[in-house]
Amino acid sequence: MDLTPGLVCSHHHLYSALARGMPAPPSTPTEFLEILEQIWWRLDCALDEDTIYWSAKLGALEALSRGCTSIVDHHESPNAIEGSLSIIADACAEVGVRVNCAYGVTDRHGATGAAAGLAENDRYLSAGGRGMVGLHAAFTCEPDTIAAAAEMARRHEVGVHVHVAEGPADTWQLLQGHTAPNWWLVHGVHLPTEHGLEGTIVHNARSNMNNAVGYGAPMRFSNPVALGTDGIGADMLDEFRVAFVRAREHDVTTTPDVIWNWLQKGYDLFPEALSDRVAWDYEPMDPWRLAYSPGVSPTSVEVDGVVLFENGTTTQVDAAEIRAKSAEAAQKLWAKL
Ligand SMILES: [Zn+2]
């Protein structure tokens, strides 16, 4: 047995928790933009307040049970925008997992949709919510929308959480001149090494491989680097291992400490997670060993001094009930698709 602080997932999409098992798209996507159009942009349109709540609650439960006590979430639900960030924050609070919320503003649904997304970020942050201003990605945003998000973030003294150069078609150059050190730049796969953007680059190794967008080799940037899952759960030890082996494929001299430092970058947004105590069924919790030890699991998770997970289950919420209600919500969501 050995202890670590709570782990942080620096980029998640909790709304994707109910996507697993969803009906296959009408035709098989053959490239990244088709994956967005045929899977994620159909799913996010089908979300309502109930499915947002249960996907967040299930995602938070899964995070907690893997020793992840803090999540940086990026949300989109074009037909249920207003109040959505508070629903996610409430669902995570009920499970006991911290969350930093952002609504991914986009012009995909016209100027009205963009305005509603901006308004939701403003409403949530003005009410004291923990978060950032979200942008989907430069290639789905008008320049005025990007400028408005940057201005709003400055006003709230937070960063902008935005997908950057995930695929080759992104118009990331539109972000130049707007960024600041507190921006959260997700992916950066197709960014040149000298790109002029300020902020933390958030690497999502498994998601990038899954979407066949290429390898960003984030160690080449002068920016700080953090580690996320892009919605594929919140098992950060597993993500660490995948990011390590992907980095080794690129450069066999990469050491696990490099990737472990990316994992630790999340404490910039969640310093309290350093005081959480996760007990593991393995010792010592050393990056070199963990890189080659699949299946290491938490035996207990303590957040803010309270044990929330022990003996394989949650102590404060009914995990079986959350799974059952989430399964019901998933059926409703899939029926819309
Ligand atoms: Zn993402």
Residues whose N, C-alpha, C, O or C-beta is under 5 A from the ligand:
A	BS01	ZN	D230
